[in-house]
Amino acid sequence: MRTRVATLGGSLLRPEVEDRHEWLIGLCKAVNDVTSSGYKLALVIGGGAPAREGIGLARSIINTNTEALDRIGIAATRLNATIVAEALIETGNDVCPLIPTNIQDAVEYSENHDVVVMGGTEPGHTTDTVAIQLAKELGAECCIIATNVGHVYSSDPRTNEDAKKFETMTHEELSEIVGPAEHQNAGRSGVIDPIGASIAKEALLNLAVLDGRDIERLRAALNGESFEGTNVEG
């Protein structure tokens, strides 16, 4: 059976989304639509506000212990994953009731369920990286990066009004934008994590970057249809 993998930014579950309750209801309907079309799904959920708040609270004590700060962020991703998984189960989707803590378990659980939902795995790996690794292991055609921006830009459009928006781009172009494949500060977020981008480039795995606040765009991408966003290929 065909498999789709997506990472959903934690901001999509939090007050950054105007009506997050309607968004979650829409996500449940979209997942049902996609699995009814013959796809299996693996969703990797980011930490968002709970991760940033937890890391911010602990940083004054933990300070430079990046691994400890990462573990706090990972705990937040698993909380968000549990929220999504329980909502999907309640609305009739065949979802694994367990939240995988590593890629191997996620692959195993996907053999017996239409949908697997997970968060982070280990320090140094963002949920972007987890999703891209999982897509590689599951043999998915593409990994979808659903966040709170609509496209990949040449630079931050919030600070540079001349930033170029990409509809399509190569992995090489993406690498030039996100920078070298190294772990950034705990809690920091960008459009795509550079380690994940490097893994996708080496695996020749297509990426789809879109504004996950728009459920129809997300549904279309999960179904393999045309969507508004950035395709990273080649």
C-alpha positions, 0 to 999 in steps of 0.5 A, a space after each residue: 500500500 502507498 504511504 505518505 509521510 508528513 511532519 506537522 509543525 507544533 504551531 498548528 496545534 497552538 494559538 498561532 492558528 486562529 481556530 485550532 479546534 476547527 483545524 483539528 476537526 479538519 485534519 481528522 476529516 482529511 486523514 480519513 479522506 486520504 486513507 479511504 483513497 488507499 494511502 497509509 499515513 505517518 504523521 510526525 508532530 512538532 513541539 511548538 509553543 509547549 516545547 519553546 516554553 519548557 525549554 525557556 523555563 529550564 534554560 536558566 538552570 540547564 543553560 548549555 546542556 543542549 541534549 537536556 533541552 532537546 529532551 524537553 522539546 521531545 517530550 512536548 512533541 509526544 504530548 502533541 502527537 498524543 493529542 492528534 492520535 487520540 483525536 484521529 482515533 475518536 473520529 473513526 480513523 485506524 490509528 496505532 494507539 501507541 506513540 512510537 519513540 523511534 523510527 523502527 517502531 514506527 515502521 513496525 506499527 505502520 504494518 498493522 495500522 492505516 495511520 501512525 502518529 509520533 513526535 521526536 526521537 532523540 536529541 539532535 534530531 528535529 521532527 523534520 529530520 524524523 519525518 524525512 528519515 521515516 519517509 526514507 525507511 517506508 519507501 514514501 514518494 515524498 515527505 510533506 513539511 506542513 508548517 505556518 509558512 506557505 513556501 520556501 523563500 530565499 530569505 526570511 520574507 518577514 525581514 526581507 521584502 525582496 525574498 524570492 518565493 520558490 514554487 519548485 527548487 532543487 535539493 542543492 538550492 534548498 541546501 544553500 538556503 538552510 545551511 550546513 547539516 548541523 544541529 541548531 539550538 534547542 527550540 529553534 525553528 526554520 522552514 526545514 531543518 538542515 540535517 533533514 534537508 541533507 538526508 532528503 538530498 542524499 536519498 533523492 527524496 522529494 519534499 513538499 513544503 506548504 502552509 499546514 494551516 490550510 487543511 485543503 492544501 494539506 489534504 491535497 498534498 497527502 493525496 498526491 494532488 497539486 497544491 500551493 507550496 514548494 516542491 523540492 526535487 532532484 
